[in-house]
Amino acid sequence: MSTMTGTWRLHRRGRARALRTWPLRDRLALAAGFAAPFLVALALVPFRTSVSHTNAALILVAVVVAVAALGSRTAGVVAALSAAAWFARGGAAFDTASSRGRTRRSTSPPPGTSRRRSCYWSSV
């Protein structure tokens, strides 16, 4: 067992921290992370009546994966947050039933009919 003599000092004490510069590829990926989901959501607006929410989300996920694969983790996170924001913002544009005042179809039977559904097994 040895004893340590002297004073304890922090590692790299007194040195100025160098600012980390991001490579051009990562800076471009960050810019794409902000812009690409917006541009894709903007391109989907004319097709909002024919494209379902699920397909729009899958398209935006593909954009996020492409940005994350070409850039860094930070670019992927930025793209995911941007896609989530534009999907939530554009969700009202995709919901045409509520914007036109239509209501959802009721699951209750029409008045005057029984609640019992006819099926194949009931006639046997």
N, C-alpha and C positions, 0 to 999 in steps of 0.2 A: 504494500500500500504506500503510495507516494503522496506527498503533500505538494500543493501548488503554491508557489510563491509569486509575488508580484501583484499588480493591480489588474483588474478585469476591464477590458475595453470592448466597445462595440466594434463589430467588423465594419470596415470601410468608413471609419470615423474620419470626418473632416474632408472627405472627397465629395465633390459636387456630383450630383446624380445627372447622368446624361439623359436627355429626353429621348424617348424611344420614337424613332421615326418609322412609319408604316411603309412597307414597300408599295410600289405603284399598283401592283396586282390587288393588294388588300384594299387600297383606297378606292379602286374602281369597283371592287366587289361590294364595298359599303355603299357607294353611290347606286349601284344596281339594286342593293337591298332596299333602299328607299324608293327608287323609281320603278323597278320592274313590277311589283305587285299593283301599284297604282295604274300603270299603263295596261296591264292585263285586265284589271277590273274595269277600266275605261273601255277596253275593247269588247268586253262582255256585255256592256249596256245595251247595244242594239239587239242582242239575242236573249234578253231577260225573260221573254215570254216562252221561249222554247228550251232554255237551259234550266235544269233543276238546281236547287241549292247544293245538292250533293256533287253534281258535276262541276259547278262553279268552284266549290271548295277543293275538289281534286285538282282542278287546273291550277289554282293558287298554290296548292301543296307542291305541285310539280315545279312551279317557279321558285319556291323556297328551296327545294332540294337542289335545283340547278345553281342558284346563287351560293348555297352552302358548299356545294361540291367544287365550285370554281374559286371560292374565296376562303375566308377563315371562319372560325366559329362565331366570331362577333358579327360578321356579315350575315351568317345564317340566322342568328337571333334577331338582328335588325330586320331582315326580310320576313321572318315569321311574325314579328310584331306589326310590321307594316301591312302584311297580308291580312292579319286578324282585324286590324283597324279598318281596312278598306272593305273587307267582307262584311263586317258588322255595319258599316256605313252603307254599303250597297245592298244589304239584305232587304231594306225597305223597297229598293227598286225591283228586286226579284219577286217580292210578294205582291203580285198583281191582284189577288183576290181581296186583300184588305184595303188596297188603295182605291179600288172601284166600288167599295161599299157592299160587296157580295158577302154573304155569310156562308159558313161551312154547312155541308149537308148534315142533317140530323140523323142520328142512328136510331131514333125511336120510330116505331111503326106508325103508319098513318092512322088517323082516328077511325074507329069502327072496326078495326081488325084485331085479331087476337095476337098476343105476344108470342105464342108458340109458332116457331118456324116449321115449315114442312120440309122434311128431308127424306132421303131415300129410306132410312131405317124406320121411319114412322109408318110408312105404308106397307111394310113387310109384316 
